[in-house]
Amino acid sequence: MTQSPDDTTPRGPGTLVVHAGLPAPVRGEPYLPGPVFAAPLHYAGEWEGQAPFYAREGHPTIDRWEAALGELEAGEAIAFASGMAAAAAVLFTVLDAGDVLVLPDDCYFSVRQLAEQQLERRGVHVRRAPTDEAALRALLPGARLLWLETPSNPMLREVDLAALAADAHAEGALVVVDNTLLTPHGRRALDHGADVVISSDTKQLTGHSDLLLGHVATRDAELAEHVREWRTTTGAVPGPFETWLAHRSLATLAVRAERQQANAAALAALLAERGDVAWSRWPGAGCVVSFDLGTAERATRFLNALKLVAEATSFGGVHSSAERRARWGGDDVSPGLIRLSVGLEDEADLLGDVARALEDAAGDA
Ligand SMILES: Cc1ncc(COP(=O)(O)O)c(C=O)c1O
């Protein structure tokens, strides 16, 4: 942060995202130095154990992005090429054959796939239950790792993170939170009992739908070292241009999140008023609103009738998007379930588009 170490003036979260990871001002230099396009870096003489010398081990642009993430998380951050690369790094670093992983049934689909396709055949025991405090607590005895995603996605179920983390710790389990939906700006999960955070920075954290990135954060120095070693040896490292773009995009996170939050609240209120929406949910934070239009046909008519909101997967971008989640299979959701990610458009335009598309989609099916 550009704040000098002897300046202890308290700063708010909006200031943090603007200044995170920036070097101290230097006359004639930019706020955020440009990306360094280099794999090897000059390194003469004997190995003295100090990166940077090769981009997979350490790199000035990626290190700066990690410093920014570390400030946001108040921990050590390790940047990855995608959210799934970050998730895999934690699961493979922590779990050995015979260990028990407690995983929500409704966590992100590819995390469940990774557990089923890779971890179970390597001897990890996977116990699954929905995102529900009592159901997950019942699976904790003997567990090595509790994985949480709260609010879950796309059903937006929530658990009391601090309470469940305390129960998991009492059983000797490590708590990992997939904090993609809220970002560390919305909730610093490490302050609520999580030992480790993973995030898909493809989503709201970078917010422009033009990057695939992820990170791991923890305050456990030994675990951070293992995760970093995993990244170096498997090569799941991000590129300098991506991390530079991410760092540039981070500065607007607080204003983007504020606008998305306001738009999401307004959309949730509109949906709650409508008799033709069977079920809707917005957890009071974040940019995702889920609702059920009953049938696949009606949901498809709704998506086709939207003019402003584009049909696309993912969430957290500046443009509003929506999809019928059941089209992919894999999630246990109703065929009419729509996941809508609220962008930065004017509230009246966004609500107008959704309301008109709901009218157009009305019918028997
Ligand atoms: C909650 C959550 N976690 C993890 C991921 C995986 O992230 P990525 O697509 O960046 O690998 C996603 C992607 O949609 C996600 O929604």
The ligand as an SDF file (V2000), in Angstrom:
LIG
                    3D

 16 16  0  0  0  0  0  0  0  0999 V2000
  -17.8230  -20.7720   -6.1540 C   0  0  0  0  0  0  0  0  0  0  0  0
  -16.8050  -21.1280   -7.1720 C   0  0  0  0  0  0  0  0  0  0  0  0
  -15.6470  -21.6690   -6.7970 N   0  0  0  0  0  0  0  0  0  0  0  0
  -14.6880  -21.9910   -7.6880 C   0  0  0  0  0  0  0  0  0  0  0  0
  -14.8830  -21.8020   -9.0410 C   0  0  0  0  0  0  0  0  0  0  0  0
  -13.8110  -22.1970  -10.0240 C   0  0  0  0  0  0  0  0  0  0  0  0
  -13.1510  -21.0790  -10.4920 O   0  0  0  0  0  0  0  0  0  0  0  0
  -12.4520  -20.9610  -11.9400 P   0  0  0  0  0  0  0  0  0  0  0  0
  -13.5230  -21.0680  -12.9640 O   0  0  0  0  0  0  0  0  0  0  0  0
  -11.7770  -19.6310  -11.8580 O   0  0  0  0  0  0  0  0  0  0  0  0
  -11.4750  -22.1040  -12.0250 O   0  0  0  0  0  0  0  0  0  0  0  0
  -16.0700  -21.2420   -9.4880 C   0  0  0  0  0  0  0  0  0  0  0  0
  -16.3090  -21.0300  -10.9430 C   0  0  0  0  0  0  0  0  0  0  0  0
  -17.4160  -20.8310  -11.3850 O   0  0  0  0  0  0  0  0  0  0  0  0
  -17.0630  -20.9040   -8.5300 C   0  0  0  0  0  0  0  0  0  0  0  0
  -18.2440  -20.3910   -8.9160 O   0  0  0  0  0  0  0  0  0  0  0  0
  1  2  1  0
  2  3  1  0
  2 15  2  0
  3  4  2  0
  4  5  1  0
  5  6  1  0
  5 12  2  0
  6  7  1  0
  7  8  1  0
  8  9  2  0
  8 10  1  0
  8 11  1  0
 12 13  1  0
 12 15  1  0
 13 14  2  0
 15 16  1  0
M  END
$$$$
